Amino acid sequence: MEWQPEIPRWRQVYAVLEERIDSGTYEPGARLPSALDLAAEVGISPVTARRVLQELRSAGLAYMEPGIGTFVSRLPEPPVTPSP
């Protein structure tokens, strides 16, 4: 990953994971990498990786199953517009 020095690394990794979730690379219900796996994959510390996962949970994009892992939340259905 190419780092942009003016943006905190956790935000850059968050943006990548958010894009993967939005694009369907990680589908609803899919298990996200663990903090250790994410840290190794992108070259950040495990503490930073844990923050990324926590921020995804705070934003409602992911949820944690204690002892199992972090998973992509089900995306809300788009609003239905009434027919004229």
FIBAFI-92198 format. One record per residue: chain; z, y, x of N, C-alpha, C in turn. Coordinates in nm, 2 decimals, always signed. Layout:
<rs>
R cadena     nz     ny     nx    caz    cay    cax     cz     cy     cx
R      A      Z      Y      X      Z      Y      X      Z      Y      X
...
</rs>
This chain:
<rs>
R cadena     nz     ny     nx    caz    cay    cax     cz     cy     cx
R      A  +0.00  -0.12  +0.08  +0.00  +0.00  +0.00  +0.00  +0.12  +0.09
R      A  -0.08  +0.22  +0.06  -0.08  +0.35  +0.13  +0.02  +0.44  +0.06
R      A  +0.11  +0.49  +0.14  +0.22  +0.57  +0.09  +0.18  +0.72  +0.10
R      A  +0.21  +0.79  -0.01  +0.20  +0.93  -0.01  +0.33  +0.99  +0.03
R      A  +0.35  +1.06  +0.14  +0.48  +1.10  +0.19  +0.55  +1.20  +0.10
R      A  +0.48  +1.27  +0.02  +0.54  +1.37  -0.07  +0.60  +1.31  -0.19
R      A  +0.58  +1.19  -0.22  +0.63  +1.12  -0.34  +0.72  +1.01  -0.30
R      A  +0.84  +1.00  -0.36  +0.93  +0.89  -0.33  +0.87  +0.76  -0.35
R      A  +0.90  +0.67  -0.26  +0.83  +0.53  -0.26  +0.86  +0.46  -0.39
R      A  +0.98  +0.47  -0.45  +1.01  +0.40  -0.57  +0.92  +0.45  -0.68
R      A  +0.89  +0.58  -0.68  +0.80  +0.63  -0.79  +0.66  +0.58  -0.77
R      A  +0.62  +0.56  -0.65  +0.48  +0.51  -0.62  +0.47  +0.36  -0.67
R      A  +0.57  +0.29  -0.64  +0.57  +0.14  -0.68  +0.59  +0.13  -0.83
R      A  +0.67  +0.22  -0.89  +0.69  +0.22  -1.03  +0.55  +0.25  -1.10
R      A  +0.47  +0.35  -1.04  +0.34  +0.38  -1.10  +0.25  +0.26  -1.09
R      A  +0.25  +0.19  -0.98  +0.16  +0.07  -0.97  +0.20  -0.03  -1.08
R      A  +0.33  -0.06  -1.09  +0.37  -0.16  -1.19  +0.35  -0.12  -1.33
R      A  +0.37  +0.01  -1.36  +0.34  +0.07  -1.49  +0.19  +0.05  -1.52
R      A  +0.10  +0.08  -1.42  -0.04  +0.06  -1.44  -0.08  -0.08  -1.47
R      A  -0.01  -0.18  -1.40  -0.04  -0.32  -1.42  +0.00  -0.36  -1.56
R      A  +0.11  -0.31  -1.61  +0.16  -0.34  -1.74  +0.06  -0.28  -1.84
R      A  +0.03  -0.15  -1.83  -0.06  -0.08  -1.92  -0.20  -0.15  -1.93
R      A  -0.25  -0.20  -1.81  -0.38  -0.26  -1.81  -0.38  -0.41  -1.85
R      A  -0.26  -0.47  -1.87  -0.26  -0.60  -1.92  -0.25  -0.70  -1.80
R      A  -0.25  -0.66  -1.68  -0.23  -0.75  -1.56  -0.10  -0.82  -1.58
R      A  +0.00  -0.75  -1.62  +0.13  -0.81  -1.66  +0.13  -0.80  -1.81
R      A  +0.12  -0.91  -1.88  +0.12  -0.91  -2.02  +0.26  -0.91  -2.08
R      A  +0.28  -0.87  -2.20  +0.41  -0.88  -2.26  +0.47  -1.02  -2.25
R      A  +0.59  -1.02  -2.20  +0.66  -1.15  -2.18  +0.64  -1.21  -2.04
R      A  +0.55  -1.15  -1.96  +0.53  -1.20  -1.83  +0.65  -1.16  -1.74
R      A  +0.68  -1.25  -1.65  +0.79  -1.23  -1.56  +0.74  -1.14  -1.44
R      A  +0.82  -1.04  -1.42  +0.78  -0.95  -1.30  +0.84  -1.01  -1.18
R      A  +0.79  -0.96  -1.06  +0.84  -1.01  -0.93  +0.99  -0.98  -0.92
R      A  +1.07  -1.06  -0.86  +1.21  -1.03  -0.83  +1.21  -0.91  -0.73
R      A  +1.33  -0.85  -0.72  +1.34  -0.74  -0.63  +1.31  -0.78  -0.48
R      A  +1.35  -0.90  -0.44  +1.32  -0.95  -0.31  +1.17  -0.97  -0.29
R      A  +1.10  -1.03  -0.39  +0.96  -1.05  -0.38  +0.88  -0.92  -0.39
R      A  +0.92  -0.83  -0.47  +0.86  -0.70  -0.48  +0.87  -0.62  -0.35
R      A  +0.99  -0.63  -0.29  +1.02  -0.56  -0.16  +0.92  -0.62  -0.05
R      A  +0.91  -0.75  -0.05  +0.83  -0.81  +0.05  +0.68  -0.78  +0.03
R      A  +0.64  -0.78  -0.10  +0.50  -0.76  -0.14  +0.45  -0.62  -0.10
R      A  +0.53  -0.52  -0.12  +0.48  -0.38  -0.10  +0.55  -0.31  +0.02
R      A  +0.64  -0.38  +0.09  +0.70  -0.32  +0.21  +0.81  -0.21  +0.19
R      A  +0.89  -0.24  +0.09  +1.01  -0.15  +0.06  +1.13  -0.23  +0.08
R      A  +1.25  -0.16  +0.07  +1.37  -0.23  +0.08  +1.41  -0.29  -0.05
R      A  +1.49  -0.40  -0.05  +1.53  -0.46  -0.18  +1.61  -0.36  -0.27
R      A  +1.68  -0.27  -0.21  +1.75  -0.17  -0.29  +1.65  -0.08  -0.37
R      A  +1.55  -0.04  -0.30  +1.44  +0.04  -0.36  +1.37  -0.04  -0.47
R      A  +1.34  -0.17  -0.44  +1.28  -0.25  -0.54  +1.37  -0.27  -0.66
R      A  +1.50  -0.29  -0.65  +1.59  -0.30  -0.76  +1.58  -0.17  -0.84
R      A  +1.57  -0.05  -0.78  +1.56  +0.07  -0.85  +1.44  +0.08  -0.94
R      A  +1.32  +0.03  -0.88  +1.20  +0.03  -0.95  +1.21  -0.05  -1.08
R      A  +1.27  -0.17  -1.07  +1.29  -0.26  -1.18  +1.38  -0.20  -1.28
R      A  +1.49  -0.13  -1.24  +1.58  -0.07  -1.33  +1.51  +0.05  -1.40
R      A  +1.43  +0.12  -1.33  +1.36  +0.23  -1.40  +1.26  +0.18  -1.50
R      A  +1.20  +0.07  -1.48  +1.11  +0.01  -1.58  +1.19  -0.03  -1.70
R      A  +1.31  -0.09  -1.68  +1.39  -0.13  -1.79  +1.44  +0.00  -1.87
R      A  +1.48  +0.10  -1.80  +1.52  +0.23  -1.86  +1.41  +0.29  -1.94
R      A  +1.28  +0.27  -1.90  +1.17  +0.33  -1.97  +1.13  +0.24  -2.09
R      A  +1.19  +0.12  -2.10  +1.15  +0.03  -2.21  +1.03  -0.05  -2.18
R      A  +0.99  -0.05  -2.06  +0.87  -0.13  -2.02  +0.91  -0.28  -1.98
R      A  +1.03  -0.30  -1.95  +1.08  -0.43  -1.91  +1.22  -0.45  -1.96
R      A  +1.26  -0.58  -1.96  +1.40  -0.62  -2.00  +1.44  -0.73  -1.90
R      A  +1.57  -0.74  -1.89  +1.63  -0.84  -1.79  +1.69  -0.96  -1.87
R      A  +1.67  -1.07  -1.83  +1.74  -1.19  -1.87  +1.83  -1.23  -1.76
R      A  +1.96  -1.21  -1.77  +2.05  -1.23  -1.66  +2.03  -1.38  -1.60
R      A  +2.02  -1.39  -1.47  +2.01  -1.52  -1.41  +1.87  -1.58  -1.42
R      A  +1.78  -1.51  -1.49  +1.64  -1.56  -1.50  +1.54  -1.47  -1.44
R      A  +1.54  -1.34  -1.47  +1.45  -1.24  -1.41  +1.43  -1.12  -1.50
R      A  +1.33  -1.04  -1.47  +1.29  -0.93  -1.54  +1.15  -0.95  -1.60
R      A  +1.13  -0.92  -1.73  +1.01  -0.95  -1.80  +0.95  -0.82  -1.86
R      A  +0.82  -0.83  -1.88  +0.75  -0.72  -1.95  +0.79  -0.72  -2.10
R      A  +0.83  -0.60  -2.15  +0.87  -0.59  -2.29  +0.74  -0.60  -2.37
R      A  +0.76  -0.64  -2.50  +0.65  -0.64  -2.59  +0.62  -0.50  -2.62
R      A  +0.49  -0.46  -2.61  +0.45  -0.33  -2.64  +0.45  -0.30  -2.79
R      A  +0.49  -0.19  -2.83  +0.48  -0.16  -2.98  +0.34  -0.16  -3.03
R      A  +0.33  -0.20  -3.15  +0.20  -0.20  -3.22  +0.16  -0.05  -3.24
R      A  +0.03  -0.03  -3.22  -0.02  +0.11  -3.25  +0.00  +0.14  -3.40
R      A  +0.03  +0.27  -3.43  +0.05  +0.31  -3.57  -0.07  +0.28  -3.65
R      A  -0.05  +0.24  -3.77  -0.16  +0.21  -3.86  -0.19  +0.34  -3.94
R      A  -0.32  +0.38  -3.93  -0.35  +0.50  -4.01  -0.41  +0.46  -4.15
R      A  -0.36  +0.52  -4.25  -0.41  +0.48  -4.38  -0.56  +0.51  -4.40
R      A  -0.62  +0.43  -4.48  -0.76  +0.45  -4.51  -0.77  +0.56  -4.62
R      A  -0.88  +0.64  -4.61  -0.89  +0.75  -4.71  -0.94  +0.69  -4.84
</rs>
